[in-house]
Amino acid sequence: MQTLYISTTSPYTRMLLMIAYTKNIELALRFVVPWENPSELVAVNSFSQVPALAWQNGDTITETPLIIQALAPDVYTDNPAYNLPRIAKALGITAQGVRAYSTQIFGKDTPHPFVARSTDILTSALPALPTLSADSDEWGDKLLLCSLIWIGIRLPHVFDTLSDDNKKAVSEFSQTPLMQKLTTEMLENMPKTVQDL
């Protein structure tokens, strides 16, 4: 069985677990704290970053878009004209959010320009998002909603720039049974496999 190295707070963890659970993909799960450079993670990913997918043959894939491609390529090929732009937007929003949040949290007393730049980008991008629906079957929408849940938790002042319709969609999506399984509190139970979620 392949092993997915993840953390309980990563937005990318939620994206990948949402896909793996929905598609019934068998994966062993290893929860790590990447900031601590755990030897178990460094052994498979010298950058000590999550997510990292360790194949049974010893090879490792890092970077969420590539892990999605490896586990569930149809996420990209199902209705690509609709989904690919939304998946790109979800990954971009997440990357900017992680940069702003982590730079702010782990930065020193002087604010880093990345925080303001990422925050400005996000406060421009979020109001321009298309109207989302919590019950959409499209992967582009699911990944966007998943990303926006994390933004709401970590960057609430940015989340507030969303339209009221999209705030409602995010709220409804966050209450679905699967997304409830993927909260930080639930992931702190550290399930051993995707099926244990």
C-alpha positions in Angstrom: 0.0 0.0 0.0 1.2 3.5 -0.8 1.8 5.9 2.2 0.7 9.5 2.3 2.6 11.8 4.6 0.3 14.6 5.8 -0.3 16.9 8.7 -3.5 17.6 10.6 -3.6 21.3 9.7 -2.6 21.3 6.1 -5.2 22.4 3.5 -3.5 20.1 1.0 -4.2 17.2 3.4 -7.9 17.8 3.2 -7.9 18.1 -0.6 -6.1 14.8 -1.0 -8.1 12.9 1.7 -11.3 14.2 0.2 -10.3 12.8 -3.2 -8.9 9.5 -1.8 -12.0 8.9 0.4 -14.5 9.8 -2.4 -12.7 7.5 -4.9 -12.1 4.7 -2.4 -8.3 4.8 -2.8 -6.4 2.7 -0.3 -3.6 4.7 1.3 -1.7 4.3 4.6 -1.6 7.6 6.4 1.3 9.0 8.4 0.8 12.2 10.3 3.8 14.3 10.9 4.7 17.9 11.9 6.8 19.1 9.0 8.2 22.1 10.9 10.0 19.8 13.2 11.8 18.0 10.3 10.9 14.5 11.5 13.4 11.9 10.3 10.5 9.8 9.0 9.4 12.5 6.6 12.9 13.7 5.7 13.7 10.1 4.7 11.0 10.3 2.0 11.1 14.0 1.3 14.3 15.8 1.9 12.4 19.1 1.9 10.4 18.0 4.9 7.2 19.1 3.3 3.7 17.6 3.2 2.0 16.1 1.4 4.4 13.4 0.2 3.3 10.2 -1.4 5.7 7.3 -0.9 5.3 4.5 -3.4 5.9 0.9 -2.4 9.0 0.8 -4.6 10.6 3.6 -2.5 10.0 6.5 -4.9 8.2 9.6 -3.6 5.9 12.1 -5.2 5.6 15.6 -3.7 3.4 18.6 -4.6 -0.3 18.3 -4.4 -1.1 18.6 -8.2 1.3 15.7 -9.0 -0.1 13.5 -6.2 -3.6 14.1 -7.5 -2.4 13.1 -11.0 -0.8 9.9 -9.5 -3.8 8.9 -7.4 -6.8 10.1 -9.4 -6.0 11.4 -12.9 -9.6 11.6 -13.8 -10.0 14.6 -11.4 -8.2 16.5 -14.2 -9.8 14.8 -17.2 -13.5 14.8 -16.1 -15.1 17.9 -17.7 -11.7 19.7 -18.0 -13.1 22.9 -19.6 -15.1 23.4 -16.4 -12.8 21.8 -13.7 -9.3 22.7 -14.7 -9.7 26.5 -14.3 -11.4 26.0 -10.9 -8.8 23.5 -9.7 -6.0 26.0 -10.7 -7.8 28.7 -8.8 -8.2 26.4 -5.7 -4.5 25.5 -5.8 -3.5 29.2 -6.3 -5.7 30.4 -3.5 -4.4 27.7 -1.2 -0.7 28.5 -2.1 -1.2 32.3 -1.5 -3.1 31.6 1.8 -0.4 29.2 3.1 2.3 31.7 2.2 0.5 34.6 3.9 -0.4 32.5 7.0 2.9 30.7 7.5 5.0 33.8 6.8 3.0 35.8 9.3 3.0 33.0 12.0 6.7 32.1 11.6 8.0 35.5 10.8 9.8 37.8 13.1 8.5 41.1 14.4 8.9 42.9 11.1 6.1 42.1 8.7 7.3 40.3 5.6 6.1 41.7 2.2 4.8 38.3 1.2 2.0 38.6 3.8 0.7 41.9 2.3 1.2 40.7 -1.3 -0.6 37.4 -0.8 -3.4 39.0 1.2 -3.9 41.6 -1.5 -4.0 38.9 -4.2 -6.6 36.9 -2.2 -8.8 39.9 -1.4 -9.0 40.6 -5.1 -9.5 37.0 -6.2 -12.1 35.8 -3.7 -14.8 38.3 -4.6 -14.4 37.5 -8.2 -15.0 33.7 -7.8 -17.9 32.2 -9.6 -20.9 31.3 -7.5 -20.3 27.9 -5.9 -22.7 25.2 -4.7 -22.0 22.9 -1.8 -23.7 20.0 -3.6 -21.7 20.2 -6.8 -20.3 17.0 -8.2 -17.5 18.8 -10.0 -14.0 18.4 -8.7 -13.1 22.0 -9.4 -15.9 23.2 -7.1 -15.1 20.7 -4.4 -11.4 21.7 -4.3 -12.3 25.4 -4.3 -14.7 24.9 -1.4 -12.1 22.8 0.4 -9.5 25.6 0.0 -12.0 28.2 1.1 -12.7 26.3 4.3 -9.1 26.6 5.2 -9.0 30.3 4.3 -12.0 30.8 6.6 -10.1 29.2 9.5 -6.7 30.7 9.0 -7.4 34.1 7.3 -10.9 35.1 8.3 -10.4 38.7 7.2 -9.6 37.4 3.7 -12.6 35.0 3.8 -14.9 38.0 4.6 -14.3 39.3 1.1 -16.2 36.3 -0.4 -19.7 36.9 -1.7 -22.5 36.0 0.7 -23.6 33.2 -1.7 -20.1 31.7 -1.6 -19.8 32.1 2.2 -23.1 30.1 2.4 -21.8 27.4 0.1 -18.6 27.0 2.1 -20.5 26.8 5.3 -22.8 24.1 3.9 -19.9 22.2 2.3 -18.0 22.3 5.6 -21.0 20.6 7.3 -21.1 17.6 4.9 -20.3 14.2 6.5 -17.0 13.9 4.6 -15.7 17.4 5.5 -16.6 16.8 9.1 -14.3 13.7 9.0 -11.5 16.0 7.7 -11.5 18.7 10.4 -8.3 19.2 12.3 -10.0 17.8 15.5 -11.0 14.6 13.7 -7.6 14.2 12.0 -5.9 14.5 15.4 -7.2 11.0 16.0 -4.6 10.1 13.4 -6.4 7.4 11.4 -4.0 4.8 9.9 -5.7 4.5 6.5 -8.1 6.5 4.3 -10.7 3.9 5.1 -10.4 4.6 8.9 -11.6 8.2 8.4 
